[in-house]
């Protein structure tokens, strides 16, 4: 009976290693995440900074940002890539997600939001949120060189009210995305 338990545990461990890419096949995609203890702290810091900016009333003068809808970047399909395949099965101790795909989608989202926020040319947004995104990307992902060129303007700077309204909606959407990022990091780094 005891050898069967060892065999079962060995098979389970190998399956978990295979899933996480440690014992993956030759030529398998390398994870874009550098697993360090600081990643969870950086992800929490990003969430905190986004939440703090959303509470700055002077950035959204003329309307109540809390009453606005969130606008989420959907092209990367981060939520579907990071949702466990067997999440409805409560008896399974192992959640089945493609970590590489999920992390790649998160990295794409971070690039998108970084450039979008840089385009607003708002010093408070740059000093807090963009800086947190940069720190997360540089310390937790295999990003070699950060692009420090001037951001392309995504917003029409002639319409400041519309720009502030759009910034509010995008920030609220990014706030939701940072919750997903925190959950994914917590899951991956706790294994």
N, C-alpha and C positions, 0 to 999 in steps of 0.2 A: 504494500500500500504506500509506504514512504517513497520508493523510487518513482511511483506515478505522480505523487505530489511534486517532487523535484522536477520531473519532466514537464508537468503542466505549468509550473512557475517559470521554467526556462523558456518554454514556448511563448508564454505571455510576455516575458521580458523581451524576447527577440522581436515579437510583434510590435511592442511599443517602441523599441529602437528603430525598427524598420519604418514605422509610421512617422517618427520624428526625423527621419533622414540620417540618423547616425550610422545605421547599418544598411543604408539604401543601396540600390544597384549602381554599378559603375555608370557614370554619365548622368546621374540624377541631378536635378536642379539644386543648387546650393541655396540655403535659406538666406534671405536678405537681412535677417535679424542677427545681431551680435548679442547673445544671451549674457547679460550682465545684471548684477543686482541693482544698478542705477537706473535701468530702463523703467522699472515700475515707478520709481520716484520722479523721473522725468515725465512720464505719461501723466502722473497725478498733478505735477506742476503745470503741465499744459492745460489740463482740465480746469485747474484752479484759475489760471490766467485768463482763459476764455470766459469763465464765469464772472471774474472780476471786471473784465472789460464790458460785459453785457450789463453790469450794474452801474456803469458810469453814465448818469443821466445827461451830462453835458455833451456826450458824443451823439446823442439822439434827440437833441432839442427839437421840439415841435411835434413829437409823437411819443407814445409809450411803447418802447421796444418789447416789453413783456406781452403786449397784446398782438404782436405780429406773428405770422406763420414762419416756420423754419423753412429754409431753402437748402436742401441737401444735394451735394454733388452725386449724381446717380450713375454716371458713365462707368465708374470703376467697379460697380456692383460689389462693394465691400461687404455689405450686410449678408448677401447670399453666399459669398465666398467664405465668410467667417462664421456662418451658422452651422453648428454641428449637424451632421447627417442623421444621427440617431438621438436628437435632443428630446424627442417625445418618449423615448424608452427610458423610464426612470430607474430601471434596475441595472443599467449598464454603467460600470465604473469608468469606462473609457469613452470619451466623446470623440467622434470621428470627424475631424476637419482636415482639409488639405492646408497645413500650416504655411507652406511656401506660397501657395496661391493667395491665401488670406493676407499674409504679410506683404506680398507684392502689391495687392490692392490697397492696403493701408499706406504703403510708401507712395503710390500714385496719388492717393488722396492728399497726403501731406505735401507733395509737390504742388498739386493744384491749389490747395488752400494757401500755401506760402506765397505763391505768385499772385493770387487774387488779393490777399491782404496787403502785399507790398504795393499793388497797384492803387490802393486807396490813398497812399502817401499820408497816412496818419501816424504821427510820431508815437502816440501812446500804443497804438496797435502794433507798430513795428517793434517798439521797446519791450513789449510783453509777449504777445502771441507769436509774432514772427520769430522772435528770439527763442522762444520755447520750442517752436517747430524745428528751428535750426539745430538746437541742442539735442533734441530727440533723434533727428535724422543723423547727425554726426556721431552720436555716441551709441546708438542702438541699431543702426542699419549700416550696411556695407556701401555707404555713399562716399566715393573718393574725393570729389571736388564739389564744393558748393558754388552755385552760380551766383555771383555778386553783381552781375550786370543790372542796370536799371530795369525794373519790371515793366512789362507791356501794360498799358492802361486798358483795363477791362471795363472801366466805368466812365461815363461821360461826366467830366469834372465841372461842366457848366451847370449841371442841375444838382446843387448841393443837397437839397432836401431829398430828392430821389436817390442820390448816392448814399446818404445816411440811412435811408429806409432800406436800401438794398444791402448795405453793410450789416445792418441789424439782422436781416433775414439770413444772410450767409453765416454770420457769427452764430446764430441760433442753430443752424444746420450743422456747423462745425462742432458746436458743443455736443450735439447728439453723436457725432462721429468720434469725438474724444472719449465718450463713454464706451463705445465699441472698442476703441484702441486700448483703453484701460482693462477692459474685460479680457480681451485677447492676450495682452501681455501677462495679466495675472494668471490666466490658464496655462500659457506656455511656460512661463518661468516657475510655476509651482510644480511642474512635473518632475 
